[in-house]
Amino acid sequence: MSGEEPSGGPETDAAETPSGDSEESAMIRPKWRDDILYIGKIVVATYVLFFVVGVLSGAGINATVGTLQAITFWAALFALSALALNLHWGYTGMFNIGVAGFMAIGAYTMSMAVASPDGSPAGLGLPIPIGILLGVIAAGIAGLVLVIPTLRVRADYFAIVTLGFSEIVRLSVQSNALRRIGGTDYGTGGGQGIRAPRSRDVIPWLFDQPIVGDVGDVFLAIGEAVGVASSVVIRGMYTGVLILFVIAFYVLLTRIAYSPFGRLLKAIREDELAARALGKRTDRAKIAAFALGCALMGLVGTLWMGSRTHISPDNFMPLITFYVFVALIVGGSGSNTGSVVGGFVFAAFIFEGPRFLRTMVRTNLGTDFPRTAYGAFAELGAGDPTALIGFVLFQQADELRYIILGVVLVVLMIKRPDGLLGHRKEISAAVDLTRRGPVADGGRPTAGAGDHEPAAEHGGDRDE
């Protein structure tokens, strides 16, 4: 699936034969297995770490499993967003910082389509799949309308346009003028928002589907047996749906990366003038890539809002775009596997990590802590260090997230400026030329299918 190398080493691994000769007659292991193994190691190690720390700290099974579910949920959302953004920034070099705006278009379109006709504001009462489809189409059309007049805008100027568009969307849905459209009961709800399908609305619909319902009943029974609340299991089922979308996004974007269209996007990223000089229609490629990426962002918005009680403009502040960019930077721009890894690492250690610390502090030290830094240091001077610990890890847990985020970015810029996986190279041909054919007596690959010289790598290029 992917041409990435987990450790920057050889692209293929040779398995030794029983005789010990592994150089010429070894089996070639597909590279997508290395990517899956790499992601699996990080996920399993993180789960084990959080579970062990949660159990040893006395947080309890319910709180620990709930944290793992929340990590997985946010990891899936950030991975989906980072994958969509990677199509713009990582592949095409289009600096789109309006991610939140396109997510809002998808989410609001879905909400207005599937909300109850008796609600306030009213919705069309359409089935959930149709609402999701409409949200995707609306976000894609919005991206198309935005990119056509701004094709000649480059770099920072394009970023300003997308940021401005995102804020226009947020302020428009917040406006009272759209709270009731045309004097009817339909609209965005203004600052109060609009009711969106909740996870308990989506999950029953999923349970009515073949196979899914039986699987859900099994998980609910297992959760009850081990003492996990049914609400945690239900949210876990919805998270499982998000994971399936992550896999679908990954496959789609990887196929695009290795297609002629994907190679054209990377040519635009490196030197659009040179690509145009070779007769390539770069404008059409950028329009298609931007519209597709925006449609995927709209889909992410619909999936996110499918788990919430209602939708409001405050859900789509520019900070959401910043989070997605950080997730992509952590993983490595230009890498699909890096986007997934970056989304998971960001969700586990930056987004949900401080909240888990607050849970452990509440379990072991209570909640009676000073609300100001002065009070915390005053009690520290009196010989009570728990006051300062509680103030930092409990009262200021959300603010601690931004401190951790800043430290991570500084360390990455110094140690790994390309991200965790952004250093890996991409092959220069449309096919993998590293696979060798049958070995002749002289020790060199014989001519025939699969007999190629190793591909030359572009120095400094990103993978895929």
C-alpha positions in Angstrom: 0.0 0.0 0.0 2.7 2.5 0.9 6.2 3.0 -0.2 7.4 4.2 3.2 10.3 2.8 5.1 9.8 2.7 8.9 13.3 3.4 9.8 14.9 5.0 6.8 16.7 1.7 5.9 16.4 -0.5 2.9 12.9 -0.6 1.4 12.7 -4.4 1.5 13.8 -6.9 3.9 15.2 -10.3 3.0 14.2 -13.3 5.1 17.0 -15.9 5.6 16.6 -19.3 4.0 17.1 -22.5 6.0 20.7 -22.7 4.7 21.5 -19.2 5.9 21.9 -17.7 2.4 19.7 -14.6 2.6 21.2 -12.3 0.0 19.9 -13.6 -3.3 17.2 -16.2 -2.7 15.2 -14.5 0.1 11.6 -13.6 0.0 10.7 -10.0 -0.4 8.3 -8.7 2.3 5.7 -6.2 1.1 6.4 -2.7 2.4 2.9 -2.0 3.5 3.3 -4.7 6.2 6.2 -2.6 7.6 3.9 0.4 7.9 1.2 -1.6 9.6 3.8 -3.0 12.0 5.2 0.4 12.7 1.8 1.9 13.5 0.8 -1.2 15.5 3.9 -1.0 17.7 3.2 2.7 18.6 -0.5 2.0 19.3 0.2 -1.1 21.5 3.0 0.6 23.4 0.8 3.6 24.1 -2.2 1.5 25.2 0.0 -0.6 27.5 1.6 2.5 29.0 -1.7 4.3 29.7 -3.3 1.1 31.0 -0.5 0.2 33.4 -0.2 3.8 34.7 -4.0 4.0 35.1 -4.3 0.7 37.0 -1.2 1.4 39.2 -2.4 4.9 40.0 -5.8 3.6 41.2 -7.8 5.4 38.5 -9.9 2.3 37.9 -10.8 0.1 34.9 -13.7 2.3 33.8 -11.7 5.6 33.8 -8.7 3.9 32.2 -10.7 2.2 29.4 -12.6 5.4 28.9 -9.4 7.3 28.4 -8.1 4.7 25.9 -11.4 5.0 24.0 -11.1 8.8 24.0 -7.5 8.6 22.8 -8.6 6.3 20.0 -11.5 8.5 19.1 -9.5 11.7 18.8 -6.6 9.9 17.2 -8.9 8.7 14.4 -10.3 12.2 13.9 -6.9 13.9 13.8 -5.6 11.1 11.6 -8.5 11.7 9.1 -7.9 15.4 9.2 -4.2 15.1 8.8 -4.6 12.7 5.8 -6.9 15.2 4.1 -4.6 18.1 4.8 -1.6 16.0 3.6 -3.2 15.9 0.1 -3.1 19.7 0.1 0.1 20.5 1.9 2.2 17.3 1.8 1.5 16.4 -1.9 0.6 19.6 -3.7 2.2 22.3 -1.5 -1.0 24.2 -1.1 -0.9 25.9 2.3 -4.5 25.5 3.5 -5.2 26.8 7.0 -9.0 26.8 6.6 -9.5 23.2 7.6 -12.0 24.1 10.3 -14.1 26.0 7.8 -14.6 23.0 5.5 -15.3 20.7 8.5 -18.0 23.2 9.5 -19.6 23.2 6.1 -19.8 19.4 6.1 -21.1 19.2 9.7 -23.7 22.0 9.3 -25.0 20.6 6.0 -25.4 17.1 7.6 -27.0 18.5 10.7 -29.6 20.6 8.8 -30.3 17.6 6.6 -30.8 14.9 9.3 -32.2 17.0 12.3 -35.7 16.4 13.3 -38.4 18.5 11.5 -39.8 19.2 15.0 -36.5 20.6 16.2 -35.4 24.2 16.8 -34.2 25.0 14.2 -35.9 22.3 12.2 -34.2 19.9 9.9 -35.2 17.9 6.9 -35.3 14.6 8.8 -33.3 12.8 6.1 -31.5 9.5 6.8 -28.0 9.7 8.2 -26.1 8.4 5.2 -27.8 10.9 2.9 -26.9 13.7 5.4 -23.2 12.6 5.4 -23.2 12.5 1.6 -24.7 16.0 1.3 -22.1 17.3 3.8 -19.2 15.9 1.7 -20.6 17.3 -1.5 -21.2 20.7 0.0 -17.6 20.9 1.4 -16.2 19.8 -2.0 -18.2 22.4 -3.9 -17.1 25.1 -1.4 -13.5 24.1 -2.0 -14.1 24.3 -5.8 -15.6 27.7 -5.5 -12.7 29.0 -3.4 -9.8 27.6 -5.3 -10.8 28.6 -8.9 -10.4 32.4 -8.3 -7.3 31.9 -6.1 -5.2 29.7 -8.4 -2.6 32.3 -9.0 -2.2 33.1 -5.3 0.9 31.4 -3.8 2.3 30.4 -0.4 1.4 32.7 2.5 -1.2 34.6 0.5 -3.1 31.5 -0.3 -3.0 30.6 3.4 -4.5 34.0 4.3 -7.3 33.4 1.8 -8.2 30.0 3.2 -8.0 31.4 6.8 -10.3 34.2 5.8 -12.8 31.8 4.2 -12.8 29.6 7.3 -13.7 32.6 9.5 -16.3 33.8 7.0 -18.0 30.4 7.3 -17.9 30.4 11.1 -19.2 33.9 11.4 -21.9 33.3 8.8 -23.4 30.3 10.6 -23.2 32.3 13.8 -25.1 35.2 12.3 -28.7 35.8 13.3 -29.5 36.4 9.6 -29.1 32.6 9.0 -30.7 31.5 12.2 -34.0 31.4 10.4 -33.7 31.3 6.6 -36.5 33.1 4.7 -38.8 33.3 7.7 -39.0 29.5 8.0 -38.0 27.3 10.9 -34.9 26.1 8.9 -31.5 27.6 9.5 -28.2 27.3 11.3 -29.5 28.2 14.7 -27.1 31.2 14.9 -24.9 31.3 18.0 -27.1 28.7 19.8 -26.2 26.1 17.1 -28.3 23.3 15.8 -28.9 19.8 17.1 -26.7 17.2 15.4 -27.2 13.4 15.5 -25.7 12.1 18.7 -23.8 8.9 19.1 -26.8 7.3 20.7 -28.8 8.3 17.6 -26.1 6.9 15.2 -25.3 3.7 17.1 -28.9 2.4 17.1 -28.9 2.9 13.3 -25.6 1.0 13.1 -27.0 -1.8 15.3 -29.9 -2.2 12.9 -27.4 -3.0 10.1 -26.5 -6.7 9.3 -23.5 -8.1 11.2 -22.8 -4.8 13.0 -25.7 -5.3 15.4 -24.5 -8.8 16.4 -20.9 -7.5 16.9 -22.2 -4.7 19.0 -24.2 -7.0 21.2 -21.1 -9.1 21.8 -19.0 -6.1 22.8 -21.8 -4.9 25.2 -21.8 -8.3 26.8 -18.0 -8.4 27.2 -18.1 -4.9 28.6 -20.7 -5.8 31.2 -18.7 -8.9 32.2 -15.5 -7.0 32.9 -17.2 -4.0 34.5 -17.0 -1.5 31.7 -19.9 0.9 31.4 -22.2 0.4 28.4 -21.7 4.1 27.4 -18.0 3.5 27.0 -18.7 0.5 24.8 -21.2 2.4 22.7 -18.7 5.2 22.2 -16.1 2.6 21.4 -18.3 1.2 18.6 -18.6 4.6 17.1 -14.8 4.9 17.3 -14.5 1.6 15.4 -16.5 3.2 12.6 -14.0 6.1 12.5 -11.1 3.6 12.3 -12.7 2.0 9.2 -12.8 5.5 7.7 -9.1 6.0 8.6 -8.2 2.8 6.7 -10.3 3.9 3.7 -8.7 7.4 3.7 -5.2 5.8 3.9 -5.9 3.4 1.0 -7.4 6.2 -1.2 -4.6 8.7 -0.7 -1.9 6.1 -1.1 -3.4 5.0 -4.4 -3.5 8.6 -5.4 0.1 9.1 -4.4 1.3 6.3 -6.8 -1.0 7.3 -9.7 0.0 9.6 -12.5 -2.2 12.2 -10.9 -0.3 11.9 -7.6 3.1 12.2 -9.3 1.8 15.4 -11.0 0.8 16.8 -7.6 4.3 16.1 -6.3 5.8 17.8 -9.4 3.6 20.9 -8.6 4.9 20.8 -5.0 8.5 20.8 -6.1 8.4 23.2 -9.1 5.1 24.1 -10.7 6.7 26.1 -13.4 8.8 23.1 -14.5 5.7 20.9 -14.5 3.8 23.4 -16.6 6.8 23.7 -19.0 6.5 19.9 -19.6 2.9 20.4 -20.8 1.1 19.4 -17.6 -2.3 21.0 -16.8 -1.2 22.1 -13.3 -4.3 24.3 -12.8 -6.7 21.4 -13.3 -4.7 19.2 -11.0 -4.7 21.8 -8.2 -8.4 22.4 -8.6 -9.1 18.6 -8.4 -6.8 18.0 -5.5 -8.1 21.0 -3.5 -11.8 20.1 -4.1 -11.1 16.4 -3.1 -9.2 17.4 0.0 -12.0 19.8 1.1 -14.6 17.1 0.5 -12.7 14.8 2.8 -12.4 17.5 5.4 -16.2 17.9 5.2 -16.6 14.2 5.8 -14.4 14.5 8.9 -16.7 17.2 10.1 -19.8 15.0 9.7 -18.1 12.1 11.5 -17.0 14.3 14.4 -20.4 15.9 14.8 -22.1 12.5 14.7 -20.8 11.9 18.2 -21.9 15.2 19.8 -25.1 16.5 21.3 -25.3 19.6 19.1 -23.2 21.7 16.7 -22.3 25.3 17.4 -19.9 27.8 15.7 -17.5 27.5 18.7 -16.7 23.9 17.6 -14.8 25.3 14.6 -12.5 27.9 15.9 -9.1 28.3 14.1 -7.5 26.4 16.9 -8.9 23.2 15.3 -6.9 23.9 12.2 -3.8 24.5 14.3 -4.3 21.1 16.0 -4.5 19.3 12.6 -1.4 21.0 11.4 0.5 20.0 14.6 -0.6 16.4 14.1 0.7 16.5 10.5 4.0 18.1 11.5 4.5 15.6 14.3 4.1 12.7 11.8 5.8 14.3 8.9 4.3 16.2 6.0 4.1 14.2 2.8 3.7 10.9 4.5 0.4 9.0 4.8 1.7 6.7 7.5 3.2 9.8 9.2 -0.3 11.4 9.2 -1.8 8.4 11.0 1.1 8.2 13.5 1.1 12.0 14.1 -2.6 12.0 14.7 -2.3 9.2 17.3 0.7 10.6 19.1 -0.9 14.1 19.2 -4.2 12.7 20.6 -2.6 10.5 23.2 0.2 12.6 24.6 -0.8 16.2 23.9 -4.6 16.3 23.6 -5.7 13.6 26.1 -2.6 13.1 28.2 -3.2 16.2 30.5 -6.8 15.1 31.1 -5.6 11.6 32.1 -3.2 13.2 34.6 -6.1 15.2 36.0 -8.1 12.0 36.5 -5.2 10.4 38.4 -4.8 13.5 40.6 -8.5 13.6 41.4 -8.5 9.9 42.3 -5.5 10.1 44.6 -5.4 13.6 45.9 -9.0 14.8 45.6 -10.2 18.1 44.2 -9.6 20.6 47.0 -6.7 22.6 45.5 -5.9 26.3 45.3 -7.4 28.1 42.3 -4.5 30.6 42.0 -0.8 30.2 41.6 -0.3 32.4 44.7 -2.3 30.1 46.9 -0.5 27.0 45.5 3.0 28.5 46.2 1.8 29.8 49.6 0.9 26.2 50.7 4.1 24.9 49.2 6.0 27.3 51.4 4.0 25.9 54.3 5.3 22.4 53.5 2.4 21.1 51.4 3.7 20.1 47.9 0.4 18.5 46.9 -1.2 22.0 46.6 1.1 22.9 43.7 0.8 19.5 42.1 -3.0 19.8 42.2 -3.0 23.3 40.9 -0.8 22.4 37.9 -2.2 19.0 37.0 -5.8 19.5 38.0 -6.8 23.1 38.0 -4.6 24.0 35.0 -4.8 20.7 33.1 -6.2 22.3 29.9 -3.5 25.0 29.9 -0.9 22.4 30.5 -1.8 21.0 27.1 -0.5 24.1 25.4 2.7 24.0 27.3 3.3 20.4 26.3 2.4 21.3 22.7 4.9 24.1 22.6 7.7 21.9 24.1 7.0 19.2 21.5 7.1 21.6 18.6 10.4 23.1 19.8 12.0 19.6 20.3 10.8 18.5 16.9 12.2 21.6 15.2 15.6 20.9 16.7 15.8 17.1 16.6 13.4 16.1 13.8 12.3 19.1 11.7 10.8 16.8 9.1 8.6 15.0 11.7 8.7 11.4 12.8 8.4 10.0 9.3 9.0 13.0 7.0 12.6 12.0 6.4 11.8 9.0 4.3 12.4 9.1 0.5 10.0 8.5 -2.3 10.9 6.3 -5.3 11.5 8.1 -8.5 9.5 5.7 -10.8 5.9 4.8 -11.1 6.7 1.2 -10.0 8.9 -0.2 -7.3 12.2 -0.8 -9.1 13.9 -2.4 -6.1 12.3 -5.8 -6.6 14.8 -8.2 -8.3 14.1 -11.1 -10.7 15.5 -14.6 -10.4 19.2 -14.9 -9.6 21.5 -16.3 -12.2 24.5 -18.5 -11.5 26.8 -15.4 -11.6 25.1 -13.9 -8.6 23.3 -11.1 -10.6 19.6 -10.8 -11.3 18.6 -12.2 -14.6 16.7 -10.2 -17.2 12.9 -10.5 -17.2 9.9 -9.3 -15.2 10.9 -7.6 -12.0 14.5 -7.2 -13.1 15.4 -3.6 -12.4 18.1 -1.5 -11.0 17.4 0.2 -7.7 15.5 3.4 -8.1 17.4 6.7 -7.7 16.0 8.7 -4.8 15.3 12.4 -4.8 17.4 14.0 -2.1 15.2 15.7 0.5 11.9 14.5 -1.1 9.2 13.2 1.1 7.8 9.8 0.8 4.8 8.5 -1.2 
